[in-house]
Amino acid sequence: MEPALESAHLIDRLERLARAGETGGDLNPAQWEALRYLARANRFSRTPAALADYLASTRGTISRTLASLEAKGYVRREPSLRDGRSVEFGLTGKAADALARDPLIAMARDIEAACGEQAPALAEALRAILRMAVARNGGRAFGACFSCRHFRADMHPGHAAPHHCALLDEALSPADSRAICVEQEPKAA
């Protein structure tokens, strides 16, 4: 257990160092997390409720975070095309500029430098650890569409959205298929 506990401490320390890089500028760590999520989420998952689930936070906290990001010009609120009662959030150009300078990019470079060809193995091990932590805490998977049991590849050949989500009965573009989704259910092993 000692190497595993040391690894947990190292992950915790790395997380804190990454967050230290977020303190400059006009974004706080919670706002960075929201921007990162919105940048990775598919069009079905850019809601306050999905963001709250992803960050294991309260809806009130997320609502305040999104309102602040909207006031600062990082996100725009849009009525949901699927459900007129709810809203979705999109990123602005200002958010894209900020994300291009995301402090996590430096950590990704460190991982690449330290792991080289072993980086995919590290990512797979971390995904496995995340799956266990999510299950233990009763959370949602939030995996990429292409790895979901509801994903159907190439159901609409020749179209801009060739893939399909069987759960939501929606066509999916190649970009959608690589994005994370609140409805994702991992394929059976």
Backbone as ProteinMPNN parsed JSONL, in Angstrom:
{"seq_chain_A": "MEPALESAHLIDRLERLARAGETGGDLNPAQWEALRYLARANRFSRTPAALADYLASTRGTISRTLASLEAKGYVRREPSLRDGRSVEFGLTGKAADALARDPLIAMARDIEAACGEQAPALAEALRAILRMAVARNGGRAFGACFSCRHFRADMHPGHAAPHHCALLDEALSPADSRAICVEQEPKAA", "coords_chain_A": {"N_chain_A": [[0.828, -1.206, 0.0], [2.112, 1.16, 0.455], [3.532, 2.341, -1.891], [1.246, 2.971, -3.386], [-0.112, 4.758, -1.708], [1.81, 6.773, -1.611], [1.697, 7.527, -4.291], [-0.901, 8.588, -4.362], [-0.53, 10.806, -2.694], [1.312, 12.198, -4.281], [-0.256, 12.778, -6.55], [-2.145, 14.453, -5.352], [-0.462, 16.579, -4.588], [0.491, 17.433, -7.105], [-1.911, 18.314, -8.185], [-2.438, 20.504, -6.534], [-0.258, 22.146, -7.189], [-0.815, 22.628, -9.873], [-3.167, 24.112, -9.577], [-2.119, 26.34, -8.345], [-1.006, 27.733, -10.433], [-3.199, 28.909, -11.514], [-3.969, 31.174, -10.242], [-3.281, 33.729, -11.085], [-4.455, 36.537, -13.021], [-7.938, 37.014, -14.013], [-9.47, 34.813, -13.375], [-10.66, 32.388, -11.121], [-9.825, 29.22, -9.461], [-12.211, 27.574, -9.546], [-13.603, 28.715, -11.668], [-11.824, 28.229, -13.771], [-12.046, 25.421, -13.845], [-14.713, 25.153, -14.663], [-14.597, 26.334, -17.237], [-12.826, 24.541, -18.489], [-14.342, 22.197, -18.409], [-16.624, 22.926, -19.996], [-15.343, 23.289, -22.431], [-14.682, 20.701, -23.106], [-17.024, 19.271, -23.085], [-19.891, 17.739, -24.681], [-22.613, 18.925, -26.775], [-24.935, 18.251, -25.408], [-24.316, 18.329, -22.804], [-23.628, 20.73, -21.666], [-24.764, 22.096, -19.485], [-25.876, 23.733, -16.44], [-26.571, 21.807, -14.463], [-25.276, 19.438, -15.336], [-22.612, 20.29, -15.216], [-22.399, 20.742, -12.456], [-22.686, 18.091, -11.54], [-20.383, 16.954, -12.7], [-18.272, 18.353, -11.461], [-18.77, 17.666, -8.887], [-20.205, 19.401, -7.217], [-22.377, 21.901, -5.711], [-25.483, 22.965, -7.137], [-26.087, 25.634, -6.741], [-23.58, 26.809, -6.234], [-22.371, 26.352, -8.706], [-24.081, 27.798, -10.338], [-23.504, 30.425, -9.514], [-20.804, 30.516, -10.264], [-20.997, 30.259, -13.076], [-22.518, 32.533, -13.653], [-20.71, 34.528, -12.956], [-18.645, 34.002, -14.81], [-20.053, 34.573, -17.124], [-20.585, 37.31, -16.775], [-17.977, 38.265, -16.938], [-17.44, 37.817, -19.557], [-16.649, 35.321, -20.578], [-18.32, 33.152, -21.053], [-21.403, 32.359, -22.77], [-24.873, 32.443, -22.321], [-27.412, 30.307, -23.459], [-30.655, 29.461, -24.7], [-31.86, 26.139, -24.312], [-31.907, 23.977, -27.064], [-33.095, 21.541, -27.07], [-34.733, 21.449, -24.869], [-36.871, 23.759, -23.921], [-37.071, 24.889, -21.39], [-34.669, 24.857, -20.069], [-31.187, 25.957, -19.859], [-28.169, 26.304, -21.768], [-24.617, 26.528, -21.906], [-22.143, 28.254, -23.72], [-18.796, 28.693, -24.942], [-16.928, 31.723, -25.263], [-14.886, 33.728, -27.512], [-13.018, 34.911, -25.86], [-12.824, 33.036, -23.813], [-11.712, 30.888, -25.234], [-9.217, 31.988, -25.819], [-8.181, 32.199, -23.209], [-8.12, 29.478, -22.473], [-6.175, 28.563, -24.189], [-3.958, 29.309, -22.84], [-3.985, 27.767, -20.625], [-3.017, 26.621, -17.42], [-2.819, 23.848, -17.091], [-1.761, 22.883, -19.416], [0.994, 23.124, -19.216], [1.467, 21.159, -17.299], [0.708, 18.931, -18.767], [2.738, 18.899, -20.654], [4.878, 18.325, -18.946], [4.16, 15.727, -18.163], [4.328, 14.428, -20.621], [7.076, 14.752, -21.104], [8.176, 13.347, -18.932], [7.065, 10.795, -19.171], [7.0, 9.985, -21.851], [6.662, 7.533, -24.288], [5.171, 6.053, -22.559], [3.061, 7.541, -21.703], [0.355, 7.045, -22.685], [-0.215, 4.672, -21.238], [-0.111, 5.615, -18.614], [-2.291, 7.384, -18.717], [-4.377, 5.544, -19.105], [-4.239, 4.062, -16.715], [-4.879, 6.106, -14.889], [-7.483, 6.663, -15.775], [-8.741, 4.269, -15.012], [-8.459, 4.421, -12.222], [-9.976, 6.714, -11.779], [-12.515, 5.771, -12.607], [-13.032, 3.929, -10.529], [-13.071, 5.665, -8.31], [-15.233, 7.327, -8.976], [-17.316, 5.441, -8.986], [-17.233, 4.62, -6.283], [-18.003, 6.976, -5.047], [-20.501, 7.368, -6.031], [-20.879, 8.829, -8.378], [-21.11, 10.211, -11.767], [-20.031, 8.886, -14.942], [-19.087, 10.448, -17.233], [-17.69, 10.045, -19.703], [-16.119, 9.899, -23.007], [-18.172, 10.147, -25.911], [-17.749, 8.18, -27.944], [-16.947, 5.982, -26.492], [-19.145, 5.002, -25.253], [-21.949, 2.914, -24.418], [-24.209, 3.517, -25.856], [-23.404, 4.631, -28.216], [-23.319, 4.73, -31.72], [-21.491, 4.04, -34.411], [-20.91, 5.546, -37.565], [-23.571, 5.554, -38.655], [-24.84, 7.296, -40.311], [-23.585, 7.6, -43.002], [-21.53, 9.776, -44.957], [-22.663, 12.152, -44.099], [-22.397, 15.251, -42.224], [-22.663, 14.707, -39.582], [-22.035, 11.776, -38.87], [-22.321, 9.767, -36.951], [-24.274, 8.257, -34.241], [-26.317, 8.755, -31.349], [-27.866, 6.438, -29.512], [-29.314, 6.596, -27.168], [-30.198, 9.293, -26.834], [-31.232, 9.66, -29.321], [-29.954, 11.159, -31.36], [-28.039, 12.652, -33.965], [-24.483, 12.537, -34.292], [-21.565, 14.43, -34.609], [-18.142, 13.998, -35.75], [-16.585, 15.502, -33.907], [-18.391, 15.693, -31.744], [-18.415, 13.001, -31.015], [-16.004, 12.634, -29.738], [-16.165, 14.199, -27.525], [-16.877, 14.761, -23.987], [-19.644, 13.374, -22.155], [-22.579, 13.834, -20.255], [-24.451, 11.818, -20.147], [-23.08, 9.5, -20.621], [-22.472, 6.049, -20.65], [-20.336, 3.564, -19.876], [-19.123, 1.169, -22.278], [-19.695, -2.343, -22.106], [-17.175, -4.457, -20.835]], "CA_chain_A": [[0.0, 0.0, 0.0], [2.944, 2.348, 0.552], [3.674, 3.035, -3.182], [-0.058, 3.502, -3.79], [-0.369, 5.944, -0.89], [2.716, 7.802, -2.095], [1.13, 8.007, -5.562], [-2.044, 9.449, -4.031], [0.034, 12.07, -2.209], [1.898, 12.89, -5.425], [-1.361, 13.315, -7.355], [-2.677, 15.584, -4.6], [0.518, 17.679, -4.678], [0.448, 17.918, -8.489], [-3.166, 19.068, -8.333], [-2.261, 21.792, -5.855], [0.672, 22.954, -7.986], [-1.543, 23.067, -11.067], [-4.096, 25.163, -9.154], [-1.347, 27.547, -8.025], [-0.834, 28.455, -11.68], [-4.476, 29.509, -11.913], [-4.317, 32.315, -9.393], [-3.077, 35.008, -11.767], [-5.54, 36.893, -13.927], [-9.251, 37.255, -13.428], [-10.194, 33.551, -13.187], [-10.292, 31.604, -9.948], [-9.785, 27.799, -9.816], [-13.532, 27.045, -9.904], [-13.922, 29.209, -13.001], [-10.996, 27.451, -14.687], [-12.646, 24.091, -13.967], [-15.926, 25.292, -15.473], [-14.19, 26.542, -18.631], [-12.28, 23.279, -19.01], [-15.459, 21.277, -18.634], [-17.412, 23.374, -21.142], [-14.543, 23.07, -23.639], [-14.607, 19.262, -23.389], [-18.355, 18.662, -23.047], [-20.676, 17.781, -25.908], [-23.706, 19.903, -26.751], [-25.975, 17.8, -24.486], [-23.762, 18.316, -21.451], [-23.172, 22.074, -21.286], [-25.803, 22.655, -18.62], [-25.434, 23.892, -15.048], [-26.728, 20.555, -13.713], [-24.201, 18.519, -15.728], [-21.367, 20.824, -14.666], [-22.429, 20.469, -11.015], [-22.393, 16.664, -11.37], [-18.996, 16.695, -13.075], [-17.372, 18.919, -10.452], [-19.229, 17.237, -7.557], [-20.476, 20.66, -6.527], [-23.797, 22.207, -5.614], [-26.007, 23.741, -8.267], [-25.985, 27.043, -6.389], [-22.195, 27.215, -6.462], [-22.155, 26.353, -10.157], [-24.843, 28.925, -10.882], [-22.712, 31.637, -9.251], [-19.598, 30.446, -11.094], [-21.37, 30.543, -14.455], [-22.934, 33.943, -13.728], [-19.482, 35.321, -12.927], [-17.986, 33.825, -16.108], [-20.852, 35.293, -18.116], [-20.349, 38.738, -16.553], [-16.611, 38.561, -17.368], [-17.36, 37.634, -20.998], [-16.057, 34.04, -20.942], [-19.364, 32.231, -21.518], [-22.689, 32.937, -23.148], [-26.032, 31.628, -21.944], [-28.288, 30.087, -24.602], [-31.757, 28.55, -24.387], [-31.635, 24.784, -24.798], [-32.662, 23.621, -28.26], [-33.816, 20.298, -26.791], [-35.679, 21.651, -23.768], [-37.029, 25.198, -23.813], [-37.051, 25.342, -19.999], [-33.317, 24.895, -19.511], [-30.183, 26.74, -20.578], [-26.867, 25.714, -22.039], [-23.577, 27.544, -21.938], [-21.111, 28.126, -24.741], [-17.591, 29.483, -24.7], [-16.677, 32.862, -26.14], [-13.508, 33.832, -27.967], [-12.193, 35.225, -24.693], [-12.579, 31.763, -23.135], [-10.763, 30.13, -26.061], [-7.899, 32.597, -25.591], [-7.739, 31.797, -21.866], [-7.817, 28.053, -22.474], [-4.902, 28.373, -24.896], [-2.913, 29.57, -21.839], [-4.363, 26.975, -19.452], [-1.878, 26.08, -16.678], [-2.714, 22.389, -17.22], [-0.947, 22.566, -20.587], [2.359, 22.93, -18.717], [1.519, 19.848, -16.661], [0.669, 17.934, -19.844], [4.108, 18.842, -21.198], [5.698, 17.612, -17.952], [3.802, 14.308, -18.262], [4.916, 13.943, -21.863], [8.534, 14.687, -20.932], [8.524, 12.313, -17.957], [6.557, 9.467, -19.525], [7.259, 9.632, -23.246], [5.757, 6.538, -24.87], [4.354, 5.464, -21.491], [1.949, 8.451, -21.379], [-0.952, 6.376, -22.828], [-0.413, 3.732, -20.128], [-0.438, 6.43, -17.446], [-3.663, 7.865, -18.888], [-5.296, 4.413, -18.889], [-4.245, 3.778, -15.276], [-5.638, 7.176, -14.236], [-8.907, 6.444, -16.093], [-9.21, 3.172, -14.166], [-8.572, 4.965, -10.861], [-11.13, 7.621, -11.795], [-13.747, 4.948, -12.629], [-13.248, 3.39, -9.185], [-13.444, 6.769, -7.417], [-16.587, 7.734, -9.344], [-18.226, 4.399, -8.492], [-17.243, 4.671, -4.816], [-18.703, 8.186, -4.629], [-21.824, 7.428, -6.643], [-20.904, 9.882, -9.399], [-21.352, 9.857, -13.17], [-18.806, 8.564, -15.661], [-18.647, 11.56, -18.082], [-16.698, 9.627, -20.681], [-16.319, 10.323, -24.39], [-19.305, 9.483, -26.573], [-17.369, 6.986, -28.693], [-16.735, 4.865, -25.573], [-20.431, 4.767, -24.58], [-22.734, 1.789, -24.934], [-25.257, 4.048, -26.728], [-22.784, 5.186, -29.419], [-23.418, 3.945, -32.945], [-20.574, 4.634, -35.382], [-21.179, 5.57, -39.002], [-24.965, 5.241, -39.005], [-25.272, 8.26, -41.319], [-22.385, 7.848, -43.811], [-21.583, 10.9, -45.887], [-23.218, 13.336, -43.454], [-21.499, 15.967, -41.312], [-22.816, 14.026, -38.297], [-22.234, 10.391, -39.304], [-22.536, 8.842, -35.833], [-25.598, 8.393, -33.639], [-26.524, 8.407, -29.939], [-29.11, 5.676, -29.418], [-30.057, 7.024, -25.981], [-30.843, 10.583, -27.082], [-31.706, 9.637, -30.704], [-29.365, 12.356, -31.967], [-26.858, 12.484, -34.799], [-23.258, 13.023, -33.648], [-20.435, 14.749, -35.482], [-16.889, 13.436, -35.216], [-16.201, 16.253, -32.703], [-19.288, 15.232, -30.679], [-18.072, 11.641, -30.601], [-14.812, 12.696, -28.888], [-16.442, 15.048, -26.362], [-17.426, 14.048, -22.83], [-21.101, 13.458, -22.109], [-23.204, 13.559, -18.96], [-25.246, 10.594, -20.26], [-22.214, 8.405, -20.999], [-22.44, 4.78, -19.903], [-19.251, 2.813, -20.513], [-19.406, -0.109, -22.935], [-19.327, -3.513, -21.317], [-15.803, -4.906, -21.146]], "C_chain_A": [[0.866, 1.261, 0.0], [3.157, 3.04, -0.801], [2.343, 3.642, -3.661], [-0.387, 4.763, -3.005], [0.551, 7.084, -1.315], [2.201, 8.386, -3.409], [-0.047, 8.937, -5.319], [-1.561, 10.809, -3.525], [0.635, 12.877, -3.358], [0.815, 13.509, -6.317], [-1.957, 14.535, -6.674], [-1.75, 16.797, -4.715], [0.542, 18.279, -6.085], [-0.804, 18.762, -8.729], [-3.03, 20.442, -7.702], [-1.311, 22.71, -6.633], [-0.002, 23.462, -9.266], [-2.485, 24.214, -10.709], [-3.349, 26.454, -8.811], [-1.112, 28.384, -9.275], [-2.084, 29.167, -12.156], [-4.785, 30.812, -11.182], [-4.071, 33.669, -10.032], [-4.253, 35.308, -12.688], [-6.872, 37.017, -13.221], [-10.1, 35.997, -13.274], [-9.717, 32.856, -11.917], [-10.319, 30.116, -10.33], [-11.141, 27.206, -10.206], [-13.935, 27.491, -11.31], [-13.091, 28.497, -14.067], [-11.624, 26.077, -14.926], [-13.902, 24.137, -14.84], [-15.577, 25.482, -16.939], [-13.653, 25.251, -19.245], [-13.397, 22.285, -19.313], [-16.241, 21.676, -19.883], [-16.663, 23.156, -22.452], [-14.531, 21.602, -24.05], [-15.972, 18.606, -23.531], [-19.056, 18.749, -24.398], [-21.875, 18.712, -25.726], [-24.839, 19.508, -25.808], [-25.576, 18.0, -23.025], [-23.272, 19.673, -20.975], [-24.228, 22.801, -20.457], [-25.25, 22.848, -17.214], [-25.523, 22.587, -14.252], [-25.614, 19.569, -14.05], [-22.864, 18.991, -15.163], [-21.29, 20.564, -13.166], [-22.11, 19.002, -10.741], [-20.916, 16.372, -11.638], [-18.027, 17.161, -11.994], [-17.73, 18.497, -9.028], [-19.459, 18.46, -6.677], [-21.981, 20.871, -6.433], [-24.234, 23.033, -6.824], [-25.937, 25.239, -7.989], [-24.588, 27.588, -6.639], [-21.908, 27.324, -7.952], [-22.889, 27.516, -10.802], [-24.078, 30.231, -10.693], [-21.445, 31.67, -10.112], [-19.916, 30.813, -12.535], [-21.813, 32.0, -14.63], [-21.709, 34.858, -13.752], [-18.737, 35.217, -14.264], [-18.737, 34.561, -17.216], [-20.612, 36.8, -17.997], [-18.955, 39.157, -17.029], [-16.426, 38.355, -18.877], [-16.731, 36.329, -21.46], [-17.08, 33.035, -21.489], [-20.592, 33.018, -21.943], [-23.777, 31.916, -22.824], [-26.939, 31.535, -23.172], [-29.451, 29.209, -24.171], [-31.476, 27.176, -24.996], [-32.506, 24.531, -26.028], [-33.498, 22.364, -28.028], [-34.907, 20.485, -25.756], [-35.781, 23.155, -23.513], [-36.968, 25.74, -22.401], [-35.644, 25.503, -19.455], [-32.386, 25.733, -20.381], [-28.924, 25.909, -20.765], [-25.87, 26.855, -22.103], [-22.574, 27.22, -23.032], [-19.946, 29.025, -24.399], [-17.49, 30.623, -25.705], [-15.227, 32.808, -26.63], [-12.556, 34.126, -26.823], [-11.855, 33.949, -23.919], [-11.572, 30.926, -23.916], [-9.346, 30.665, -25.885], [-7.339, 32.184, -24.233], [-7.324, 30.334, -21.851], [-6.536, 27.731, -23.237], [-3.717, 28.605, -23.957], [-3.175, 28.793, -20.541], [-3.127, 26.42, -18.738], [-1.74, 24.557, -16.783], [-1.899, 21.98, -18.448], [0.501, 22.337, -20.171], [2.494, 21.567, -18.046], [1.491, 18.748, -17.714], [2.058, 17.789, -20.482], [5.042, 18.093, -20.242], [5.43, 16.109, -18.019], [4.436, 13.706, -19.508], [6.424, 13.781, -21.734], [8.928, 13.543, -20.001], [8.152, 10.909, -18.425], [6.857, 9.032, -20.949], [6.217, 8.672, -23.785], [4.863, 5.869, -23.829], [3.17, 6.351, -21.104], [0.58, 7.794, -21.596], [-1.235, 5.381, -21.695], [-0.762, 4.474, -18.848], [-1.892, 6.908, -17.539], [-4.662, 6.738, -18.634], [-5.372, 4.057, -17.406], [-5.049, 4.838, -14.533], [-7.128, 7.068, -14.536], [-9.489, 5.342, -15.213], [-9.402, 3.643, -12.727], [-9.784, 5.885, -10.768], [-12.437, 6.831, -11.801], [-14.055, 4.401, -11.233], [-13.697, 4.483, -8.218], [-14.865, 7.241, -7.702], [-17.597, 6.718, -8.811], [-18.348, 4.451, -6.968], [-18.06, 5.859, -4.306], [-20.08, 8.349, -5.253], [-21.959, 8.512, -7.692], [-21.225, 9.342, -10.779], [-20.016, 9.692, -13.887], [-18.254, 9.741, -16.466], [-17.535, 11.159, -19.04], [-17.018, 10.162, -22.07], [-17.437, 9.503, -25.028], [-18.893, 8.178, -27.24], [-17.159, 5.765, -27.8], [-18.005, 4.483, -24.815], [-21.177, 3.598, -25.221], [-23.854, 2.245, -25.875], [-24.718, 4.599, -28.053], [-22.905, 4.211, -30.583], [-22.583, 4.659, -34.013], [-21.124, 4.519, -36.802], [-22.59, 5.122, -39.391], [-25.49, 6.157, -40.105], [-24.074, 8.586, -42.216], [-22.593, 9.009, -44.788], [-22.167, 12.171, -45.307], [-22.172, 13.994, -42.542], [-21.536, 15.348, -39.918], [-23.088, 12.545, -38.581], [-22.572, 9.398, -38.192], [-23.896, 9.114, -35.189], [-25.56, 8.011, -32.161], [-27.882, 7.722, -29.849], [-29.944, 6.094, -28.209], [-30.853, 8.293, -26.262], [-31.455, 10.679, -28.479], [-31.264, 10.896, -31.441], [-28.175, 11.961, -32.829], [-25.663, 13.129, -34.101], [-22.181, 13.274, -34.692], [-19.193, 14.035, -34.949], [-16.425, 14.172, -33.95], [-17.074, 15.846, -31.517], [-18.836, 13.884, -30.136], [-16.853, 11.603, -29.682], [-15.033, 13.524, -27.619], [-16.981, 14.205, -25.21], [-18.921, 14.343, -22.722], [-21.614, 13.07, -20.726], [-23.98, 12.238, -18.975], [-24.398, 9.359, -20.514], [-22.328, 7.217, -20.046], [-21.386, 3.919, -20.579], [-19.742, 1.529, -21.152], [-19.004, -1.233, -22.003], [-17.967, -4.013, -21.765], [-15.781, -6.173, -21.934]], "O_chain_A": [[0.401, 2.323, -0.413], [2.975, 4.256, -0.866], [2.333, 4.71, -4.274], [-0.887, 5.734, -3.573], [0.121, 8.237, -1.373], [2.26, 9.598, -3.618], [-0.182, 9.96, -5.99], [-2.121, 11.843, -3.889], [0.486, 14.098, -3.406], [0.964, 14.638, -6.783], [-2.243, 15.538, -7.328], [-2.217, 17.918, -4.917], [0.605, 19.499, -6.237], [-0.75, 19.795, -9.396], [-3.464, 21.438, -8.281], [-1.544, 23.915, -6.72], [0.225, 24.597, -9.684], [-2.589, 25.185, -11.459], [-3.896, 27.545, -8.971], [-1.028, 29.61, -9.193], [-2.029, 29.947, -13.106], [-5.775, 31.475, -11.491], [-4.608, 34.671, -9.561], [-4.97, 34.391, -13.087], [-6.937, 37.112, -11.996], [-11.31, 36.089, -13.067], [-8.516, 32.751, -11.67], [-10.788, 29.778, -11.417], [-11.199, 26.397, -11.132], [-14.543, 26.722, -12.055], [-13.597, 28.196, -15.148], [-11.725, 25.623, -16.066], [-14.119, 23.248, -15.663], [-16.193, 24.857, -17.803], [-13.985, 24.909, -20.38], [-13.389, 21.619, -20.348], [-16.492, 20.832, -20.743], [-17.282, 22.867, -23.476], [-14.383, 21.297, -25.233], [-16.067, 17.493, -24.047], [-18.852, 19.693, -25.16], [-22.109, 19.222, -24.63], [-25.64, 20.366, -25.439], [-26.401, 17.856, -22.123], [-22.564, 19.752, -19.971], [-24.538, 23.967, -20.701], [-24.271, 22.205, -16.835], [-24.637, 22.296, -13.449], [-25.064, 18.929, -13.154], [-22.072, 18.18, -14.683], [-20.229, 20.205, -12.656], [-21.353, 18.693, -9.821], [-20.278, 15.631, -10.89], [-17.079, 16.454, -11.652], [-17.077, 18.915, -8.071], [-18.972, 18.538, -5.549], [-22.761, 20.111, -7.005], [-23.421, 23.716, -7.447], [-25.746, 26.029, -8.913], [-24.421, 28.68, -7.182], [-21.276, 28.28, -8.402], [-22.365, 28.15, -11.718], [-24.011, 31.052, -11.609], [-21.062, 32.722, -10.624], [-19.189, 31.592, -13.152], [-21.511, 32.624, -15.648], [-21.682, 35.847, -14.486], [-18.257, 36.222, -14.789], [-18.124, 35.106, -18.134], [-20.455, 37.485, -19.007], [-18.773, 40.288, -17.478], [-15.37, 38.682, -19.417], [-16.317, 36.225, -22.615], [-16.736, 32.171, -22.295], [-20.798, 34.164, -21.543], [-23.62, 30.712, -23.026], [-27.204, 32.535, -23.84], [-29.266, 28.301, -23.361], [-30.91, 27.083, -26.085], [-33.699, 24.836, -26.027], [-34.497, 22.147, -28.714], [-35.901, 19.759, -25.763], [-34.865, 23.751, -22.947], [-36.824, 26.949, -22.222], [-35.444, 26.218, -18.474], [-32.743, 26.156, -21.481], [-28.657, 24.957, -20.031], [-26.239, 28.007, -22.327], [-22.207, 26.064, -23.24], [-20.09, 29.998, -23.659], [-17.916, 30.495, -26.853], [-14.449, 31.951, -26.213], [-11.421, 33.65, -26.813], [-10.737, 33.795, -23.427], [-10.678, 30.321, -23.325], [-8.389, 29.894, -25.81], [-6.157, 31.858, -24.119], [-6.291, 29.987, -21.279], [-5.884, 26.726, -22.955], [-2.604, 28.158, -24.234], [-2.639, 29.136, -19.487], [-2.274, 25.809, -19.381], [-0.645, 24.03, -16.583], [-1.402, 20.855, -18.515], [1.167, 21.453, -20.709], [3.513, 20.895, -18.202], [2.178, 17.737, -17.57], [2.487, 16.682, -20.805], [5.894, 17.321, -20.68], [6.36, 15.307, -17.942], [5.007, 12.617, -19.463], [6.988, 12.79, -22.199], [9.91, 12.846, -20.258], [8.848, 9.943, -18.111], [6.958, 7.836, -21.224], [5.021, 8.961, -23.743], [3.9, 5.19, -24.185], [2.358, 5.96, -20.265], [-0.3, 7.971, -20.753], [-2.375, 5.266, -21.245], [-1.61, 4.022, -18.079], [-2.634, 6.844, -16.558], [-5.695, 6.967, -18.005], [-6.456, 3.778, -16.894], [-5.824, 4.505, -13.636], [-7.956, 7.346, -13.668], [-10.611, 5.469, -14.723], [-10.397, 3.302, -12.087], [-10.531, 5.838, -9.79], [-13.37, 7.181, -11.079], [-15.209, 4.411, -10.803], [-14.592, 4.264, -7.401], [-15.621, 7.525, -6.773], [-18.622, 7.101, -8.247], [-19.449, 4.337, -6.429], [-18.724, 5.771, -3.273], [-20.751, 9.356, -5.027], [-23.045, 9.061, -7.878], [-21.567, 8.171, -10.942], [-19.006, 10.278, -13.495], [-17.055, 10.013, -16.39], [-16.54, 11.872, -19.166], [-18.051, 10.796, -22.283], [-17.619, 8.325, -24.721], [-19.596, 7.175, -27.124], [-17.186, 4.634, -28.285], [-17.947, 3.728, -23.845], [-21.042, 3.337, -26.417], [-24.393, 1.427, -26.621], [-25.5, 4.993, -28.919], [-22.629, 3.019, -30.444], [-22.935, 5.751, -34.459], [-21.724, 3.51, -37.173], [-22.762, 4.384, -40.362], [-26.479, 5.831, -40.761], [-23.59, 9.718, -42.203], [-23.67, 9.191, -45.355], [-22.162, 13.198, -45.986], [-21.192, 13.363, -42.145], [-20.569, 15.446, -39.162], [-24.238, 12.107, -38.538], [-23.059, 8.302, -38.47], [-24.581, 10.073, -35.543], [-24.868, 7.073, -31.767], [-28.919, 8.344, -30.078], [-31.167, 5.955, -28.231], [-32.045, 8.361, -25.964], [-32.124, 11.663, -28.794], [-32.067, 11.598, -32.056], [-27.407, 11.063, -32.484], [-25.807, 14.136, -33.408], [-21.923, 12.431, -35.551], [-19.197, 13.529, -33.827], [-15.925, 13.539, -33.02], [-16.568, 15.672, -30.409], [-18.873, 13.655, -28.927], [-16.681, 10.646, -28.927], [-14.176, 13.543, -26.736], [-17.473, 13.094, -25.41], [-19.398, 15.4, -23.134], [-21.145, 12.109, -20.115], [-24.147, 11.608, -17.931], [-24.945, 8.261, -20.616], [-22.287, 7.36, -18.824], [-21.535, 3.579, -21.752], [-20.656, 0.878, -20.646], [-18.079, -1.089, -21.204], [-17.652, -3.987, -22.955], [-14.707, -6.673, -22.269]]}, "name": "protein", "num_of_chains": 1, "seq": "MEPALESAHLIDRLERLARAGETGGDLNPAQWEALRYLARANRFSRTPAALADYLASTRGTISRTLASLEAKGYVRREPSLRDGRSVEFGLTGKAADALARDPLIAMARDIEAACGEQAPALAEALRAILRMAVARNGGRAFGACFSCRHFRADMHPGHAAPHHCALLDEALSPADSRAICVEQEPKAA"}
